[in-house]
C-alpha cells in the first residue's frame, strides 16, 4: 500500500476549492459573463482530481501574488481533449 | 452602411467532383491559350466564359466588362484519377485503419466502444487515430487479412505482400485507392472525425480538376507585344497536354507500361500545380530555370496571401525617407522635407466659417517653392465625390465654385499632427505622433532624445510617416499617441525618452564641480529658451563682474518647486557617504528647484534612467516633462560647445611610468599562472568541490588574468583623469565603460569561446606557435597588448576567434527573439483591459480577473510599487530619507 501524494500540500501548488452553485452564480453576475467566458482547467489536472472537481464545476484558485499579496482566479473544469 | 452581421458557423469540407462540375462554366480541352489573332480559343484555358481580363471584351458567362466580372471556374476531366498532395496523410491514415476488402473500420463494435467511450459530442467526441488500431491483423467484420500500407513521398502508396517469407511491394494506383476509400461507410467516418456529408474521403482523389478563372491568373503583355502567361496557366497547359495524350493512348489500347508512365506524369503535374515545394518531388520550373509559383506558394509564407496581402497591406498618405538629427527641434516635433509636405494632404471640409481660407488654399494650388510660402491644396472633392486635381489654369474657376459641402485636400503645414514610425515596431513607442515642422533638405529630422524609443540612429536609418485623415484620428493621435504621452515606458514605468550621448556628456561637463560664468556666457547657454529673468548672481568678483555658477545655470530649467535627493551615475558607492561633501560631486541634491550639489548625468536625465525627468513627470505632468527634455537637450548641446569635446589616439597615451607598471603587473600575472600550472602538473592542486583539477586550474587562470587586466585598467584610469574624454563619457554614463578604456590603453585581456579560454585548434595546442600541452596564458588567447599598442599575429588570431563568436551570437539571438516576439504578439494582440479591470479577449473571455492581479498601470506606479512613498516624502521634507 502506498500513501497517495496530496499535491495541494506542495508549496508550489496554490489552494484550490470547488465553488458552490450560488457562488458561481454570483461570480458570473459580478463579471457579467457566461460559463464559456471563464478560463478553463482540465478535469484530470492533479489539483482538480485531489479536490474532486467534476466537469462543469468552477474551481476557485487562491494564489500568493507578487503584486497583490493574494489573488483569486476562477476556472471552469472541462474534459481534456484527446491528442 | 449595411448593418454588420454575425457569422453563425463555418463548415469546412471537400469539393466533390459533382460540385466542381456544377460550378464549372466550361469544360476545358485545349492546351492552347490564344490564336494567332490574339483571340482566346473556345474551350481553351483563356476561354471567354472563364471571365475577361482584356478591356473592351465582355464575359460570355455574365456579360460584364473586365472590371465587373469576377471570373468563373472551368474544369478538366482527368483521364484517370490522381491523388491530391494536400491530403496524402489523411489517405494514409484511412488506408491503415480500414479493411482492404470491405472498407469497414478495423475495430469490432466493442473495441470502438472502448476507444471512444467518451463519445457524447455530436461529432462522435473523441477521434480515432492510427494508434488505436493494432498492426497485422484480420478484419473483424469480413475476416480478410490486412496488409501493411507503405507511403512514399510525395504520392506513392503500396501494400507489402509476404510471400514465402520474402517481402514484396505491390503498388496501389490512385484508382485502387479511390475504390477503397469509397467503400468506407459513413458511420465509420464519423468515428474518425470526418463528416461524410461535406467530405467523402474519395474526393481527396481527383477525377476532375477545377480550372481557376482567368482573373486570378492574368496574362501580361510585355513591352515587345508578346504575351506572358501566369505560372498557373503554364502548369494547367502541362496538365491538359498530358491528359490529352493519356486519353489518346488509353483509347488506342497502349501497353500497360506506357499507361503507367503517363499516369505518373499526370500525377506529377497535378501535384506541382497544387504545391511546387513538396518533399521528394523536383519542383516544376519555368524555361528560365525559375521554379514556378503555384497554388500553395501563393498562400504560404511571408509574401503569401495571408501574411503578405491580408495581414499586411500598403497604405496611402505615408512617406518614407532617411532620418537625421536636429537638437533644435522639440522632441514632439518632426522635420519634414518640403518636397514631402507638398505631396501629402489633409482633407478639410469647407464650411461657412472657413470658406475664405479654403479659397486661398485653392488659389495657391499645388505649387510651393520655398519654406516661407503658405501651404496650398492639391485636390478638391465636390459634394458628388468627384475629385478635381488642382493645377494649371483651373485654380480660379474651382476657387469660385467652392461652397460648404466641398472638401479641400490641403498640403501639410507646420503644426499638423502625423504618426512617425520605425521598424521593427516592437513596442507601442515605435509609433508616436509628432507635430510637423516643414524644412529644407530631403531627410526627416528628429531630436536625438527620441531615438531610444524608436531604437533609431543616423547611420542610414529610414522612417515612415503617416498623415491621419479624419478628425477622430487626429484627436486620438494628439491624446493617446503623442510623444509626450509616451515618455514613460509601460515596460518598467520609467522614462524611455531622455538625454543620450552628447546630452549627458554636455550636462555632466556643465554641472560637474563648481564653475563660474560671466553674464555673456550664461546668456549664450540659455539664449534659446523662454527664460526672462536671470537670478541674483551667485558671486561678484573683486572687479565687480557678476558671476553665476554652473549649478545656477542648470537650475534655470528646473521647475521652481522641485525637491529631490539621489546619487549620480558617477557615484562609486563609498563605504561611508560624505553626502554634500562628496569628492566626486556625485551626491545630487535639489531644493526648491535649485541644484545645491552634485552632478547631473545619465542617472538624472538619461533615457531609461532619468530620475529628475521621472520626478517632473509625477509632479508636474507630461507637458512640463517634454519641455524639460527640450530644455536639457538644448542646454547640454550648448554646454558641450563651450569647452568642445573630442577624442583622439593621443587620449590613450600613457607615460613611461604607467607602461612600466602595466608590464610589471602582466609579468606578475604570467608568473602566477605558471606557478599554478606547475602545482597542477605536480598533482598538488586541490580541486574545488564538484570540479576536476583541470577545471579548477582553468578557473584559477581565468581569475588571475581577469584581475591582472582590471589592474592595468586601474593604472591607466589613474593616469587619465576626468580631463580625458573617454573617462568622462564612462563616468557620466554617456557612452562606453572603463572596460573599453582598459582595453584601449591597458590590456585587452582574455579572449574566450563559450566562457572558456580558447582550446580548439590543432592536436593539444591552439596554434603551431606553441608547444603541445602548453597551458600558458598566451597559448590560450590572453592578449597582453592594448588596442593602441597593437596585437601580435597570434593575439590577432585569437581576437578574431572571440570576435566571431560575438557576431554569431548576436545574429542568432536577433532571429530567435524576433520569432519569439512574433508568436507572443500573435497570441496577445487582441487582449485588452476592460473597464471592470479584467483582461479579456474580443469575445469577452476572461484571461485575468484583475490586470496584473493588482490592477496597477506600470506607468502610473513607481518602478513596480503602486505609490512612490519615498518620492513624496522627499518632496515634503526636502531631505534624503
HADDOCK unambig.tbl for C-alpha pairs under 7 A between the chains (distance, minus, plus):
assign (segid A and resid 37 and name CA) (segid B and resid 844 and name CA) 6.30 0.50 0.50
assign (segid A and resid 37 and name CA) (segid B and resid 845 and name CA) 3.93 0.50 0.50
assign (segid A and resid 37 and name CA) (segid B and resid 846 and name CA) 5.89 0.50 0.50
assign (segid A and resid 38 and name CA) (segid B and resid 845 and name CA) 6.14 0.50 0.50
assign (segid A and resid 38 and name CA) (segid B and resid 846 and name CA) 5.77 0.50 0.50
assign (segid A and resid 39 and name CA) (segid B and resid 846 and name CA) 6.10 0.50 0.50
assign (segid A and resid 39 and name CA) (segid B and resid 847 and name CA) 6.46 0.50 0.50
assign (segid A and resid 67 and name CA) (segid B and resid 853 and name CA) 6.50 0.50 0.50
assign (segid A and resid 67 and name CA) (segid B and resid 854 and name CA) 5.82 0.50 0.50
assign (segid A and resid 68 and name CA) (segid B and resid 853 and name CA) 5.80 0.50 0.50
assign (segid A and resid 68 and name CA) (segid B and resid 854 and name CA) 4.73 0.50 0.50
assign (segid A and resid 71 and name CA) (segid B and resid 853 and name CA) 6.06 0.50 0.50
assign (segid A and resid 73 and name CA) (segid B and resid 849 and name CA) 6.43 0.50 0.50
assign (segid A and resid 82 and name CA) (segid B and resid 126 and name CA) 6.50 0.50 0.50
